[in-house]
Amino acid sequence: MLDLDIIKKTLMIGVGLAAVSKDKIETLAKTLAKKGNISEKEGKKLVDDMLKRAETAKNDLNEKVEEMVKNAVMKMDIATKEDLGSLKQQIKKLEKMLKEKES
């Protein structure tokens, strides 16, 4: 059985990453620059690095969630969009054969 707690925790991490917005990162960098802990140039680099890391983490999270959902669907034996499309094609073929037989 799929561990739903893992999915919930993974989604919560994604929500947490989304909460760290560009504005918050820039505010942190400005605060550090004002306090003299880093230069303005270092602050800009910090913002760029943190935004890149957040984007990478978001993409990784999306991939993992998609994979987990696919695995869950497979384990639950639920028909996929492709399965339904295949069934529709088979029904159309059978309907056509039935009409030809009736004619």
C-alpha positions in Angstrom: 0.0 0.0 0.0 1.2 3.5 -0.8 2.4 5.5 2.2 0.3 8.6 2.0 2.4 10.2 4.8 5.3 10.4 2.4 3.3 12.1 -0.2 1.9 14.6 2.4 5.3 15.4 3.7 6.7 15.8 0.2 3.9 18.2 -0.7 4.5 20.2 2.5 8.1 20.6 1.6 7.0 22.0 -1.8 4.7 24.4 0.0 7.6 25.5 2.2 9.8 26.1 -0.8 7.1 28.1 -2.5 6.8 30.3 0.6 10.4 31.3 0.3 9.7 33.9 -2.3 12.1 36.0 -4.3 11.1 39.0 -2.1 12.0 37.2 1.1 15.3 36.2 -0.3 16.1 39.7 -1.5 15.0 41.1 1.9 17.4 38.8 3.7 20.2 39.7 1.4 19.6 43.5 1.9 19.4 43.0 5.6 22.8 41.2 5.6 24.2 43.9 3.4 23.0 46.7 5.7 24.5 45.0 8.7 27.8 44.8 6.9 27.9 41.0 6.9 28.1 40.9 3.1 28.7 43.4 0.2 26.0 44.4 -2.2 27.6 42.3 -4.9 27.7 39.3 -2.6 24.1 40.0 -1.7 23.1 39.8 -5.4 25.1 36.6 -5.8 23.4 35.2 -2.7 19.9 36.0 -4.1 20.8 34.5 -7.5 22.2 31.3 -5.9 19.2 30.9 -3.6 16.7 31.4 -6.4 18.5 28.8 -8.6 18.6 26.4 -5.7 14.9 26.9 -5.0 14.1 26.4 -8.7 16.1 23.2 -8.8 14.5 22.0 -5.6 11.0 22.8 -7.0 11.8 20.9 -10.3 13.1 17.9 -8.4 10.1 17.9 -6.1 7.7 18.0 -9.1 9.5 15.0 -10.7 9.4 13.0 -7.5 5.7 13.8 -6.9 4.8 12.8 -10.5 6.7 9.6 -10.1 5.0 8.8 -6.7 1.6 9.5 -8.2 2.3 7.3 -11.2 3.4 4.5 -8.9 0.3 5.0 -6.7 -1.9 4.8 -9.8 -0.2 1.6 -11.0 -0.5 0.0 -7.5 -4.1 0.9 -7.3 -4.8 -0.5 -10.7 -6.6 2.6 -11.9 -7.1 3.1 -15.6 -4.9 5.8 -17.1 -5.8 8.4 -19.8 -3.9 6.1 -22.3 -5.9 3.1 -21.2 -9.2 4.9 -21.7 -8.1 6.1 -25.1 -7.3 2.6 -26.1 -10.6 1.4 -24.9 -12.4 4.1 -26.9 -10.6 3.0 -30.0 -11.6 -0.6 -29.4 -15.2 0.4 -28.9 -15.2 2.4 -32.1 -13.8 -0.6 -34.0 -16.4 -3.0 -32.5 -19.2 -0.5 -33.3 -18.0 -0.3 -36.9 -17.8 -4.1 -37.2 -21.3 -4.4 -35.7 -22.8 -1.9 -38.2 -21.1 -3.7 -41.1 -22.5 -7.0 -39.9 -26.0 -5.5 -39.6 -25.9 -4.1 -43.1 
